[in-house]
Amino acid sequence: MRTHSPAATTNDQRVPPRRRVTIFYDRRIRDILWQAAVLVGIVALLAFFVRNASENMLQAGIASGFDFLERTSGIDLPFVLTAYTAQSSILALMWTGVANTLAVSAVAMVAATVLGFAVGIARLSTNWLLATLGSIYVEVVRNIPLLFFVLFWYFGIIAALPGPRDSLSLFGVAFLNNRGLTVPTPHTAGALVTAAALTLAATALQVVLAAWARRRRDRSGRDFPIWSAGLVLVVGLPLLAFAVATLATAWDIPALRGFNYRGGFVLIPEFVALFAALSTYAAAFIAEIVRGGILAIAKGQVEAGRAIGLKPHQVLRLVVVPLALRVMIPPLTNQYLNVLKNSSLGAVIAFPELVSVFMGSALNITGQAVEIIALTLAIYLAAGLVVSAFMNWFNAKMALVER
């Protein structure tokens, strides 16, 4: 009878090795742990700074918190787009600064885009004079600080306008002088609101019509005069509606009384100067974006458009610009964000934007530096993220490949 020794049993029946704990060897889990550690470190660092600032403010006898927003501001503003008065709260003062900042930024973005497209296309023109003037404009503006432009428009252009008694009259209802642009305002806005609603309805109808025309063309190959319909719905009908509404509305026409005009609404010189500086400065950079986007289009695309019988302006409108937009949108986003942030230079000429009224006036009367700076940064961050989100959405809609 054969017997097995303990040593043989050990060698034949091998004990499986102990499993290694692989959780720390998983790259994905390891990356998550590192990111969590960094996030905890950042939060701890922020908590340290906040606690340190709170202790320093407490030792200096400065109250912390946001209760100061409910205090009466007592500050008069020369330009208000909200219902703010000097008896309103500091919170209302902050929102007035936000409204002024967004207003001047929005109109400057639109004006800079229009001017930038015109200059960018002019630089590619075969007309020597147009191309040269466009190049000079771009090269001069891009190499001058924006602050100089703000001061130039405020002290060099606006301040050089005549006084109220010698104002430049626009059709006898609007008046431009060194105290701003005075325009009439409606006593009642019912007819104008109706015209605005009609404009929105016509725009929505144009969008639906464009989608239907696209599906019809893809299905049957037959084209539809969508641009002609767009001119009627988006341009002609709104112009007619607002013309009728203007005639049917009673207006407060500005009139010269004493040393200035009374009545209407005044666009103060600071608003005009900041708007002009932001739009003309950003237009130079947008012009280069437009030029680069057009040059990025393959030559064969233009030749194909000409081969099917399109005229030069049709090639530009139907082939070049739609394709170039896919290249231009990302850098255009940066320029729009720059316009939004650079509007803070209005504080230099005392335009009541966010930095001027909140980080300037409100900070001086409350001393709540940490809270006011934090709120200002948060507002600029939120506004910038909204602009970026909209442009990213538009970029995705214009992409050649669905994402």
DRENZALUM-779288 format. One record per atom (N, C-alpha, C): residue in one letter; x, y, z. Coordinates in steps of 0.05 Angstrom, whole numbers, padded with zeros to 5 digits, always signed. Layout:
% DRENZALUM-779288
aXYZ ...
This chain:
% DRENZALUM-779288
m+00017-00024+00000 m+00000+00000+00000 m+00018+00025+00000 r+00012+00042-00019 r+00029+00065-00023 r+00019+00088-00006 t+00038+00100+00008 t+00031+00123+00025 t+00043+00148+00014 h+00030+00171+00021 h+00040+00197+00012 h+00050+00212+00036 s+00072+00224+00032 s+00084+00240+00054 s+00072+00268+00054 p+00073+00281+00077 p+00062+00308+00079 p+00074+00327+00059 a+00100+00323+00053 a+00114+00341+00034 a+00103+00338+00007 a+00097+00313-00001 a+00086+00308-00027 a+00058+00320-00030 t+00043+00317-00009 t+00016+00329-00009 t+00017+00359-00013 t+00036+00371+00000 t+00039+00400-00003 t+00046+00408-00031 n+00064+00392-00044 n+00073+00399-00071 n+00051+00394-00091 d+00036+00372-00088 d+00016+00366-00108 d-00009+00384-00106 q-00018+00389-00082 q-00041+00406-00079 q-00032+00434-00072 r-00025+00449-00093 r-00015+00476-00088 r-00037+00495-00079 v-00030+00511-00059 v-00049+00531-00049 v-00049+00555-00067 p-00072+00564-00077 p-00072+00587-00095 p-00062+00612-00081 p-00047+00628-00096 p-00036+00653-00083 p-00058+00672-00075 r-00053+00689-00056 r-00072+00708-00047 r-00076+00730-00068 r-00102+00736-00072 r-00108+00757-00091 r-00098+00784-00083 r-00087+00799-00102 r-00078+00826-00096 r-00101+00845-00098 v-00102+00864-00080 v-00123+00884-00080 v-00117+00903-00103 t-00134+00902-00123 t-00129+00917-00148 t-00142+00945-00149 i-00156+00953-00128 i-00170+00978-00129 i-00151+01002-00134 f-00127+01001-00122 f-00108+01023-00125 f-00092+01020-00151 y-00095+00997-00165 y-00081+00994-00190 y-00098+00999-00214 d-00124+01005-00209 d-00142+01012-00231 d-00137+01042-00237 r-00130+01047-00262 r-00123+01074-00270 r-00146+01094-00267 r-00170+01085-00274 r-00193+01102-00272 r-00199+01110-00243 i-00197+01090-00225 i-00202+01096-00196 i-00180+01113-00185 r-00155+01108-00194 r-00133+01124-00184 r-00136+01153-00193 d-00145+01158-00218 d-00149+01185-00227 d-00171+01199-00211 i-00192+01184-00205 i-00214+01196-00189 i-00204+01204-00161 l-00187+01187-00149 l-00177+01193-00122 l-00159+01217-00123 w-00142+01219-00143 w-00125+01243-00145 w-00141+01268-00149 q-00161+01267-00166 q-00178+01291-00170 q-00193+01298-00145 a-00203+01278-00130 a-00216+01284-00105 a-00197+01297-00085 a-00172+01287-00084 a-00153+01299-00066 a-00147+01328-00073 v-00144+01333-00099 v-00139+01361-00108 v-00163+01379-00101 l-00187+01369-00106 l-00211+01384-00100 l-00213+01390-00070 v-00207+01371-00053 v-00208+01375-00024 v-00187+01396-00017 g-00164+01395-00029 g-00143+01415-00023 g-00151+01443-00031 i-00164+01446-00055 i-00174+01472-00063 i-00195+01483-00045 v-00214+01466-00037 v-00235+01474-00019 v-00223+01483+00008 a-00204+01467+00018 a-00191+01474+00043 a-00176+01500+00042 l-00163+01505+00019 l-00149+01530+00015 l-00168+01554+00015 l-00191+01551+00000 l-00211+01572-00001 l-00223+01577+00027 a-00228+01555+00042 a-00239+01558+00068 a-00219+01573+00087 f-00194+01567+00083 f-00173+01581+00099 f-00174+01611+00094 f-00174+01618+00068 f-00174+01647+00061 f-00200+01661+00071 v-00223+01647+00068 v-00248+01659+00077 v-00247+01663+00107 r-00238+01643+00121 r-00237+01645+00151 r-00217+01667+00159 n-00194+01668+00146 n-00174+01688+00152 n-00185+01716+00147 a-00200+01720+00124 a-00211+01746+00118 a-00233+01753+00138 s-00249+01734+00146 s-00270+01739+00166 s-00259+01748+00193 e-00237+01734+00202 e-00225+01741+00227 e-00212+01769+00226 n-00199+01775+00203 n-00187+01802+00200 n-00209+01824+00200 m-00231+01819+00187 m-00253+01838+00186 m-00265+01841+00214 l-00267+01819+00229 l-00278+01821+00256 l-00260+01837+00274 q-00234+01833+00272 q-00215+01849+00288 q-00216+01878+00281 a-00221+01884+00255 a-00222+01912+00246 a-00249+01925+00251 g-00268+01909+00262 g-00294+01920+00267 g-00312+01923+00243 i-00306+01908+00222 i-00322+01909+00198 i-00341+01885+00198 a-00367+01889+00195 a-00386+01867+00195 a-00385+01853+00169 s-00388+01826+00170 s-00388+01810+00146 s-00416+01801+00140 g-00420+01791+00116 g-00446+01782+00107 g-00458+01801+00086 f-00482+01794+00077 f-00494+01808+00055 f-00518+01825+00064 d-00520+01831+00089 d-00542+01847+00099 d-00541+01876+00088 f-00517+01885+00081 f-00514+01912+00071 f-00529+01917+00045 l-00536+01896+00031 l-00551+01899+00005 l-00578+01911+00009 e-00589+01909+00033 e-00616+01919+00039 e-00615+01949+00048 r-00592+01960+00052 r-00590+01988+00060 r-00598+02006+00037 t-00606+02031+00044 t-00612+02051+00024 t-00585+02061+00012 s-00584+02062-00014 s-00558+02070-00026 s-00553+02100-00024 g-00573+02117-00030 g-00569+02145-00029 g-00552+02156-00051 i-00548+02141-00073 i-00531+02149-00095 i-00548+02155-00119 d-00543+02178-00131 d-00557+02186-00156 d-00540+02177-00179 l-00553+02166-00199 l-00540+02157-00223 l-00549+02173-00247 p-00531+02180-00266 p-00539+02197-00289 p-00552+02180-00311 f-00550+02154-00310 f-00561+02137-00331 f-00573+02112-00319 v-00599+02108-00321 v-00613+02086-00308 v-00632+02073-00328 l-00630+02046-00330 l-00648+02031-00347 l-00668+02015-00330 t-00667+02018-00304 t-00685+02004-00286 t-00702+02025-00271 a-00716+02016-00251 a-00733+02034-00235 a-00717+02045-00211 y-00691+02045-00212 y-00674+02053-00190 y-00676+02083-00185 t-00677+02090-00159 t-00675+02118-00150 t-00655+02119-00126 a-00648+02142-00118 a-00629+02145-00095 a-00640+02133-00070 q-00666+02129-00068 q-00678+02117-00044 q-00679+02087-00046 s-00670+02075-00068 s-00671+02046-00071 s-00648+02034-00055 s-00649+02007-00053 s-00629+01993-00038 s-00603+01990-00054 i-00582+01981-00040 i-00556+01976-00054 i-00559+01952-00073 l-00577+01933-00067 l-00582+01911-00085 l-00593+01922-00112 a-00612+01941-00110 a-00622+01954-00134 a-00600+01969-00149 l-00582+01981-00134 l-00559+01995-00147 l-00542+01975-00162 m-00538+01952-00150 m-00522+01931-00164 m-00535+01922-00190 w-00561+01917-00189 w-00575+01908-00213 w-00576+01930-00234 t-00576+01955-00226 t-00575+01977-00245 t-00548+01977-00260 g-00527+01972-00245 g-00500+01969-00257 g-00499+01946-00276 v-00512+01923-00268 v-00512+01900-00286 v-00527+01906-00312 a-00550+01919-00309 a-00566+01926-00333 a-00551+01945-00352 n-00537+01965-00341 n-00522+01983-00357 n-00499+01968-00371 t-00486+01950-00356 t-00464+01935-00368 t-00473+01917-00391 l-00495+01903-00387 l-00505+01885-00407 l-00515+01901-00431 a-00527+01924-00427 a-00538+01940-00449 a-00515+01950-00467 v-00495+01962-00455 v-00473+01973-00472 v-00458+01950-00485 s-00455+01928-00471 s-00441+01905-00483 s-00456+01893-00506 a-00482+01890-00503 a-00499+01878-00525 a-00498+01895-00550 v-00503+01921-00548 v-00503+01937-00572 v-00475+01939-00584 a-00455+01939-00567 a-00427+01940-00578 a-00420+01914-00593 m-00430+01891-00583 m-00425+01866-00597 m-00438+01866-00625 v-00463+01875-00626 v-00476+01876-00652 v-00462+01895-00671 a-00456+01919-00662 a-00443+01939-00679 a-00415+01929-00688 a-00400+01917-00669 a-00373+01907-00676 a-00375+01885-00696 t-00395+01868-00694 t-00398+01846-00713 t-00404+01856-00741 v-00422+01875-00743 v-00429+01887-00770 v-00405+01901-00782 l-00392+01918-00766 l-00369+01933-00776 l-00345+01914-00782 g-00341+01894-00765 g-00320+01875-00770 g-00323+01859-00795 f-00348+01850-00800 f-00354+01835-00825 f-00348+01853-00849 a-00357+01878-00848 a-00353+01897-00871 a-00323+01901-00876 v-00308+01906-00855 v-00279+01911-00858 v-00264+01886-00867 g-00272+01863-00855 g-00259+01838-00863 g-00263+01831-00892 i-00287+01835-00902 i-00293+01830-00931 i-00279+01851-00948 a-00278+01876-00938 a-00264+01897-00953 a-00235+01891-00957 r-00222+01879-00936 r-00194+01872-00939 r-00188+01852-00961 l-00208+01836-00967 l-00205+01815-00989 l-00215+01826-01016 s-00223+01851-01017 s-00234+01862-01041 s-00211+01865-01062 t-00219+01863-01088 t-00200+01868-01109 t-00196+01898-01114 n-00214+01914-01101 n-00211+01943-01103 n-00188+01952-01084 w-00168+01964-01096 w-00143+01971-01081 w-00150+01990-01058 l-00167+02010-01063 l-00173+02030-01042 l-00187+02017-01018 l-00207+02000-01024 l-00221+01987-01002 l-00203+01969-00986 a-00187+01953-01000 a-00169+01935-00986 a-00148+01950-00969 t-00138+01972-00980 t-00118+01988-00965 t-00130+02001-00941 l-00153+02013-00944 l-00166+02026-00921 l-00173+02006-00899 g-00182+01982-00907 g-00188+01961-00887 g-00163+01952-00873 s-00140+01949-00887 s-00115+01941-00875 s-00105+01962-00856 i-00107+01987-00864 i-00097+02009-00846 i-00114+02010-00820 y-00140+02007-00823 y-00158+02007-00800 y-00150+01985-00780 v-00147+01961-00791 v-00141+01938-00774 v-00114+01941-00760 e-00094+01948-00775 e-00067+01950-00764 e-00064+01973-00743 v-00078+01995-00748 v-00076+02017-00729 v-00091+02010-00703 v-00116+02001-00706 v-00133+01996-00682 v-00121+01973-00665 r-00112+01952-00677 r-00102+01929-00662 r-00077+01935-00645 n-00063+01956-00653 n-00038+01962-00639 n-00040+01987-00620 i-00065+01994-00613 i-00070+02016-00595 i-00085+02005-00571 p-00078+02012-00546 p-00093+02002-00523 p-00123+02011-00524 l-00140+01994-00513 l-00169+02001-00513 l-00174+02025-00495 l-00159+02028-00474 l-00163+02052-00456 l-00159+02078-00472 f-00141+02078-00491 f-00137+02102-00507 f-00162+02107-00524 f-00174+02086-00534 f-00198+02090-00550 f-00221+02101-00534 v-00224+02091-00509 v-00245+02102-00492 v-00241+02132-00487 l-00216+02140-00480 l-00210+02168-00475 l-00212+02185-00500 f-00204+02173-00523 f-00206+02187-00548 f-00234+02194-00555 w-00252+02174-00553 w-00280+02179-00560 w-00293+02198-00541 y-00285+02197-00515 y-00298+02213-00495 y-00289+02242-00496 f-00262+02246-00496 f-00251+02273-00495 f-00246+02285-00522 g-00240+02268-00542 g-00233+02278-00568 g-00256+02281-00587 i-00277+02264-00585 i-00300+02265-00603 i-00325+02277-00590 i-00334+02264-00568 i-00358+02273-00555 i-00356+02301-00543 a-00333+02306-00530 a-00329+02332-00517 a-00327+02355-00538 a-00320+02347-00563 a-00317+02368-00584 a-00343+02374-00598 l-00365+02361-00590 l-00391+02367-00602 l-00401+02394-00592 p-00419+02407-00607 p-00429+02433-00598 p-00446+02430-00573 g-00451+02453-00560 g-00468+02453-00536 g-00497+02449-00543 p-00514+02448-00522 p-00543+02443-00527 p-00556+02464-00545 r-00548+02489-00544 r-00561+02509-00560 r-00554+02506-00590 d-00532+02494-00596 d-00523+02489-00623 d-00524+02459-00630 s-00542+02445-00619 s-00543+02416-00623 s-00547+02408-00652 l-00537+02385-00659 l-00541+02373-00685 l-00569+02360-00684 s-00587+02370-00701 s-00614+02360-00701 s-00617+02336-00720 l-00631+02316-00711 l-00637+02292-00727 l-00667+02292-00732 f-00675+02302-00756 f-00704+02303-00764 f-00721+02320-00745 g-00708+02337-00729 g-00723+02354-00711 g-00734+02341-00687 v-00728+02315-00682 v-00739+02301-00659 v-00717+02290-00640 a-00693+02287-00651 a-00670+02278-00635 a-00648+02298-00637 f-00632+02301-00616 f-00612+02323-00615 f-00586+02312-00603 l-00564+02317-00617 l-00538+02308-00608 l-00521+02331-00601 n-00510+02331-00576 n-00492+02352-00567 n-00472+02340-00547 n-00456+02357-00535 n-00435+02347-00517 n-00447+02336-00491 r-00473+02338-00487 r-00485+02326-00464 r-00500+02300-00470 g-00497+02291-00495 g-00508+02265-00502 g-00528+02267-00525 l-00541+02244-00530 l-00561+02242-00551 l-00589+02241-00538 t-00605+02261-00543 t-00632+02262-00532 t-00652+02253-00553 v-00668+02232-00546 v-00686+02220-00565 v-00714+02221-00553 p-00735+02222-00570 p-00763+02222-00559 p-00770+02195-00546 t-00789+02196-00528 t-00799+02171-00515 t-00830+02171-00518 p-00841+02147-00519 p-00870+02145-00522 p-00885+02150-00496 h-00908+02163-00497 h-00925+02165-00473 h-00937+02138-00466 t-00946+02124-00486 t-00957+02097-00482 t-00944+02078-00502 a-00938+02054-00494 a-00923+02035-00511 a-00941+02013-00522 g-00967+02016-00521 g-00985+01994-00530 g-00980+01987-00559 a-00980+02007-00577 a-00977+02002-00605 a-00949+01991-00611 l-00929+02000-00598 l-00902+01990-00602 l-00899+01961-00592 v-00912+01955-00570 v-00911+01927-00561 v-00925+01908-00581 t-00947+01918-00592 t-00960+01902-00613 t-00942+01897-00637 a-00928+01919-00645 a-00909+01916-00668 a-00886+01897-00661 a-00877+01898-00636 a-00856+01879-00628 a-00866+01850-00628 a-00890+01846-00619 a-00902+01819-00619 a-00905+01809-00648 l-00914+01827-00666 l-00916+01819-00694 l-00889+01812-00706 t-00869+01827-00698 t-00842+01821-00708 t-00832+01793-00698 l-00838+01787-00673 l-00830+01760-00663 l-00846+01738-00678 a-00871+01743-00683 a-00887+01723-00697 a-00877+01719-00726 a-00870+01741-00739 a-00860+01739-00766 a-00833+01725-00767 t-00816+01730-00747 t-00790+01716-00745 t-00794+01686-00741 a-00813+01678-00723 a-00819+01650-00718 a-00829+01637-00744 l-00847+01651-00759 l-00857+01641-00784 l-00835+01637-00804 q-00815+01655-00804 q-00793+01652-00823 q-00776+01627-00816 v-00773+01622-00790 v-00757+01598-00782 v-00772+01573-00791 v-00798+01572-00787 v-00814+01549-00795 v-00813+01546-00825 l-00816+01568-00839 l-00816+01567-00869 l-00789+01558-00879 a-00767+01566-00866 a-00740+01558-00875 a-00737+01528-00871 a-00746+01517-00849 a-00745+01488-00844 a-00761+01473-00865 w-00785+01483-00871 w-00802+01469-00891 w-00789+01470-00918 a-00777+01493-00926 a-00764+01495-00952 a-00740+01477-00954 r-00725+01473-00931 r-00702+01455-00932 r-00711+01426-00936 r-00733+01418-00922 r-00743+01390-00926 r-00754+01387-00954 r-00768+01407-00964 r-00779+01405-00992 r-00756+01403-01012 r-00735+01418-01009 r-00713+01416-01027 r-00699+01389-01026 d-00695+01378-01002 d-00683+01352-00999 d-00700+01330-01011 r-00727+01333-01010 r-00745+01312-01019 r-00750+01314-01049 s-00753+01338-01059 s-00761+01340-01088 s-00741+01354-01105 g-00721+01367-01093 g-00701+01381-01108 g-00710+01409-01117 r-00735+01417-01111 r-00745+01443-01118 r-00738+01463-01097 d-00728+01486-01106 d-00720+01507-01087 d-00743+01526-01081 f-00740+01541-01060 f-00761+01560-01051 f-00747+01586-01046 p-00758+01609-01054 p-00745+01635-01050 p-00745+01644-01021 i-00730+01629-01005 i-00731+01634-00976 i-00720+01662-00969 w-00700+01671-00984 w-00688+01697-00977 w-00708+01720-00984 s-00723+01717-01006 s-00743+01737-01012 s-00765+01737-00991 a-00773+01713-00983 a-00794+01712-00962 a-00783+01723-00936 g-00757+01718-00930 g-00745+01729-00906 g-00744+01760-00906 l-00739+01772-00929 l-00738+01801-00931 l-00766+01812-00925 v-00787+01798-00934 v-00814+01808-00929 v-00822+01804-00900 l-00816+01779-00889 l-00825+01773-00862 l-00809+01785-00840 v-00782+01786-00843 v-00764+01794-00822 v-00756+01823-00824 v-00758+01834-00849 v-00750+01862-00852 v-00774+01880-00859 g-00788+01873-00881 g-00810+01890-00890 g-00833+01893-00871 l-00843+01870-00862 l-00866+01870-00844 l-00860+01885-00817 p-00837+01879-00804 p-00831+01894-00779 p-00828+01924-00784 l-00815+01932-00807 l-00812+01960-00812 l-00839+01974-00816 l-00857+01960-00830 l-00884+01971-00834 l-00899+01972-00808 a-00897+01951-00791 a-00911+01951-00766 a-00901+01973-00747 f-00875+01977-00746 f-00864+01998-00728 f-00870+02026-00740 a-00871+02028-00766 a-00878+02054-00778 a-00907+02062-00770 v-00925+02043-00772 v-00953+02048-00765 v-00955+02054-00735 a-00940+02038-00719 a-00941+02042-00690 a-00930+02069-00682 t-00909+02077-00696 t-00897+02104-00690 t-00917+02126-00696 l-00931+02124-00718 l-00951+02145-00724 l-00974+02145-00706 a-00981+02121-00695 a-01004+02119-00677 a-00998+02124-00648 t-00973+02130-00642 t-00964+02134-00614 t-00959+02164-00608 a-00967+02172-00585 a-00960+02200-00576 a-00933+02200-00564 w-00916+02219-00572 w-00888+02219-00564 w-00881+02244-00547 d-00862+02240-00529 d-00851+02262-00514 d-00827+02272-00528 i-00830+02294-00544 i-00809+02305-00560 i-00791+02323-00543 p-00765+02319-00543 p-00747+02337-00528 p-00749+02366-00538 a-00747+02385-00519 a-00749+02413-00526 a-00728+02428-00510 l-00715+02448-00523 l-00695+02464-00509 l-00708+02483-00490 r-00701+02480-00465 r-00711+02497-00444 r-00688+02506-00426 g-00681+02531-00427 g-00658+02541-00412 g-00632+02532-00426 f-00616+02518-00410 f-00590+02511-00420 f-00588+02482-00429 n-00610+02468-00430 n-00610+02439-00438 n-00637+02431-00448 y-00638+02407-00460 y-00663+02397-00470 y-00678+02382-00448 r-00704+02386-00448 r-00722+02372-00429 r-00741+02353-00444 g-00747+02331-00430 g-00764+02312-00443 g-00748+02290-00457 g-00761+02269-00464 g-00748+02247-00479 g-00729+02232-00461 f-00711+02217-00474 f-00691+02201-00461 f-00663+02209-00470 v-00645+02211-00451 v-00618+02220-00458 v-00598+02197-00456 l-00585+02192-00479 l-00561+02174-00479 l-00537+02191-00471 i-00528+02187-00447 i-00506+02205-00437 i-00481+02201-00453 p-00463+02221-00453 p-00438+02220-00469 p-00421+02195-00461 e-00422+02188-00436 e-00406+02165-00427 e-00415+02139-00440 f-00441+02136-00443 f-00451+02112-00457 f-00443+02112-00486 v-00446+02135-00500 v-00439+02136-00528 v-00409+02131-00532 a-00393+02143-00515 a-00364+02140-00518 a-00355+02111-00513 l-00366+02099-00492 l-00358+02071-00486 l-00368+02052-00508 f-00393+02057-00518 f-00403+02040-00539 f-00386+02043-00564 a-00379+02067-00572 a-00362+02072-00596 a-00335+02059-00593 a-00323+02062-00569 a-00296+02051-00565 a-00297+02020-00566 l-00315+02008-00552 l-00317+01978-00552 l-00322+01967-00580 s-00341+01980-00595 s-00349+01969-00621 s-00327+01973-00642 t-00314+01997-00643 t-00293+02001-00663 t-00268+01986-00657 y-00263+01981-00631 y-00239+01966-00624 y-00242+01936-00630 a-00265+01925-00621 a-00270+01897-00626 a-00273+01891-00656 a-00283+01910-00671 a-00287+01906-00700 a-00261+01900-00714 a-00239+01911-00705 a-00213+01906-00718 a-00205+01876-00715 f-00210+01865-00692 f-00203+01837-00687 f-00223+01819-00702 i-00249+01826-00702 i-00268+01810-00716 i-00263+01811-00746 a-00253+01833-00756 a-00246+01835-00785 a-00225+01814-00792 e-00205+01811-00775 e-00185+01790-00780 e-00196+01762-00778 i-00215+01758-00760 i-00228+01732-00758 i-00243+01726-00783 v-00258+01746-00793 v-00273+01742-00818 v-00255+01737-00841 r-00234+01752-00843 r-00215+01748-00865 r-00202+01720-00864 g-00194+01712-00840 g-00182+01685-00837 g-00203+01663-00843 g-00228+01667-00835 g-00248+01647-00840 g-00254+01644-00870 i-00255+01666-00884 i-00260+01665-00913 i-00236+01652-00928 l-00212+01659-00919 l-00188+01647-00932 l-00185+01618-00926 a-00198+01608-00905 a-00197+01580-00898 a-00214+01563-00916 i-00232+01575-00931 i-00250+01560-00949 i-00234+01550-00973 a-00238+01525-00979 a-00224+01513-01002 a-00232+01527-01028 k-00212+01531-01045 k-00217+01545-01070 k-00237+01531-01087 g-00238+01504-01085 g-00257+01489-01101 g-00286+01495-01095 q-00291+01503-01070 q-00319+01510-01062 q-00328+01534-01078 v-00311+01554-01080 v-00318+01578-01094 v-00321+01572-01124 e-00303+01557-01135 e-00304+01550-01163 e-00329+01533-01169 a-00337+01516-01150 a-00362+01500-01155 a-00386+01518-01155 g-00386+01538-01138 g-00409+01557-01138 g-00410+01572-01164 r-00387+01581-01174 r-00387+01595-01200 r-00395+01576-01223 a-00388+01551-01220 a-00393+01531-01242 a-00423+01526-01245 i-00438+01529-01224 i-00467+01524-01226 i-00483+01549-01232 g-00468+01570-01238 g-00481+01595-01248 g-00487+01616-01227 l-00476+01613-01203 l-00481+01633-01182 l-00465+01658-01188 k-00477+01681-01182 k-00464+01707-01186 k-00444+01711-01162 p-00425+01729-01165 p-00405+01733-01143 p-00418+01739-01116 h-00439+01756-01115 h-00451+01762-01089 h-00466+01737-01079 q-00476+01720-01097 q-00490+01696-01088 q-00470+01675-01077 v-00446+01674-01090 v-00425+01656-01080 v-00417+01664-01052 l-00414+01691-01048 l-00406+01700-01022 l-00427+01694-01001 r-00453+01699-01008 r-00475+01696-00989 r-00482+01667-00984 l-00482+01650-01005 l-00492+01623-01003 l-00471+01602-00999 v-00446+01608-01006 v-00424+01588-01004 v-00403+01597-00984 v-00392+01620-00988 v-00368+01628-00972 v-00375+01633-00943 v-00394+01652-00938 v-00400+01659-00911 v-00411+01636-00894 p-00430+01619-00904 p-00438+01597-00887 p-00416+01577-00880 l-00398+01572-00899 l-00375+01554-00893 l-00355+01568-00874 a-00351+01594-00878 a-00331+01608-00861 a-00341+01611-00833 l-00367+01612-00829 l-00378+01615-00801 l-00369+01592-00784 r-00365+01568-00795 r-00357+01545-00779 r-00329+01549-00768 v-00313+01565-00782 v-00286+01571-00773 v-00285+01596-00755 m-00304+01614-00759 m-00303+01640-00745 m-00316+01639-00717 i-00335+01621-00713 i-00351+01623-00688 i-00334+01620-00663 p-00315+01600-00661 p-00300+01599-00636 p-00284+01624-00629 p-00268+01636-00648 p-00255+01661-00641 p-00274+01684-00637 l-00297+01684-00650 l-00316+01705-00645 l-00326+01705-00616 t-00329+01681-00605 t-00337+01678-00577 t-00317+01693-00559 n-00291+01690-00564 n-00271+01704-00548 n-00274+01734-00550 q-00280+01744-00574 q-00283+01773-00577 q-00308+01783-00562 y-00330+01768-00563 y-00354+01776-00548 y-00349+01777-00518 l-00334+01757-00508 l-00327+01757-00480 l-00309+01780-00473 n-00291+01787-00491 n-00273+01810-00486 n-00290+01836-00485 v-00310+01839-00503 v-00327+01863-00502 v-00341+01865-00475 l-00352+01842-00466 l-00366+01842-00440 l-00347+01850-00417 k-00323+01839-00416 k-00305+01845-00395 k-00293+01873-00397 n-00288+01882-00422 n-00276+01908-00426 n-00295+01931-00420 s-00321+01924-00418 s-00340+01945-00411 s-00335+01957-00384 s-00319+01943-00367 s-00311+01954-00341 s-00294+01979-00343 l-00282+01984-00367 l-00267+02008-00371 l-00285+02033-00371 g-00311+02029-00371 g-00329+02052-00368 g-00325+02067-00342 a-00313+02053-00322 a-00308+02066-00296 a-00288+02090-00300 v-00272+02089-00321 v-00252+02110-00325 v-00265+02136-00332 i-00288+02135-00347 i-00302+02159-00355 i-00328+02163-00339 a-00330+02149-00316 a-00353+02152-00298 a-00379+02142-00310 f-00378+02123-00328 f-00403+02110-00337 f-00413+02091-00315 p-00438+02093-00307 p-00448+02077-00285 p-00453+02047-00292 e-00431+02033-00299 e-00433+02004-00303 e-00427+01990-00276 l-00425+01964-00277 l-00424+01948-00253 l-00400+01955-00235 v-00376+01956-00247 v-00352+01962-00231 v-00353+01990-00219 s-00363+02009-00234 s-00364+02037-00225 s-00384+02040-00202 v-00408+02030-00204 v-00428+02035-00184 v-00427+02016-00160 f-00416+01992-00165 f-00416+01972-00143 f-00389+01970-00130 m-00368+01966-00145 m-00341+01964-00133 m-00330+01992-00127 g-00343+02013-00138 g-00335+02040-00132 g-00352+02053-00111 s-00376+02060-00119 s-00394+02075-00101 s-00403+02059-00077 a-00413+02035-00082 a-00423+02018-00060 a-00401+02010-00041 l-00378+02004-00051 l-00355+01996-00034 l-00347+02020-00016 n-00348+02044-00027 n-00339+02067-00011 n-00359+02072+00013 i-00384+02067+00009 i-00403+02074+00030 i-00408+02051+00049 t-00400+02026+00042 t-00405+02003+00059 t-00379+01991+00071 g-00358+01992+00055 g-00333+01980+00064 g-00333+01949+00063 q-00354+01937+00051 q-00356+01908+00049 q-00340+01899+00024 a-00314+01900+00026 a-00297+01895+00002 a-00299+01866-00007 v-00297+01847+00012 v-00296+01819+00004 v-00323+01811-00009 e-00345+01818+00003 e-00371+01811-00008 e-00376+01824-00035 i-00369+01850-00038 i-00374+01864-00063 i-00357+01853-00085 i-00331+01848-00080 i-00314+01836-00100 i-00323+01809-00108 a-00332+01793-00089 a-00341+01766-00095 a-00366+01767-00112 l-00385+01784-00106 l-00409+01787-00122 l-00403+01797-00150 t-00385+01816-00152 t-00378+01826-00179 t-00366+01804-00196 l-00347+01789-00184 l-00335+01767-00199 l-00356+01746-00207 a-00374+01740-00190 a-00395+01720-00196 a-00413+01730-00218 i-00419+01755-00219 i-00437+01766-00240 i-00423+01765-00267 y-00398+01774-00268 y-00383+01772-00293 y-00379+01743-00302 l-00374+01725-00283 l-00371+01697-00290 l-00397+01686-00302 a-00420+01692-00289 a-00446+01682-00298 a-00452+01693-00326 a-00448+01719-00330 a-00453+01731-00356 a-00435+01719-00378 g-00410+01715-00372 g-00392+01702-00391 g-00400+01674-00398 l-00408+01659-00378 l-00417+01631-00383 l-00442+01630-00401 v-00460+01650-00397 v-00484+01651-00414 v-00476+01656-00443 v-00458+01675-00447 v-00449+01682-00474 v-00435+01657-00486 s-00418+01644-00471 s-00404+01620-00481 s-00424+01598-00488 a-00444+01594-00471 a-00463+01572-00476 a-00479+01578-00501 f-00487+01603-00505 f-00502+01609-00530 f-00485+01605-00555 m-00460+01614-00554 m-00442+01611-00577 m-00435+01582-00582 n-00433+01566-00561 n-00428+01538-00564 n-00452+01524-00577 w-00476+01532-00569 w-00500+01521-00581 w-00501+01529-00611 f-00495+01554-00617 f-00495+01563-00645 f-00474+01548-00661 n-00451+01544-00649 n-00429+01530-00663 n-00437+01501-00669 a-00451+01488-00650 a-00461+01461-00655 a-00482+01460-00677 k-00499+01481-00679 k-00519+01482-00700 k-00506+01485-00727 m-00483+01499-00728 m-00470+01505-00753 m-00450+01483-00762 a-00445+01464-00745 a-00425+01444-00750 a-00433+01427-00774 l-00413+01418-00789 l-00418+01401-00812 l-00426+01373-00804 v-00416+01364-00781 v-00421+01337-00771 v-00438+01339-00746 e-00459+01324-00744 e-00476+01324-00720 e-00460+01311-00697 r-00463+01324-00673 r-00448+01314-00650 r-00467+01298-00632 
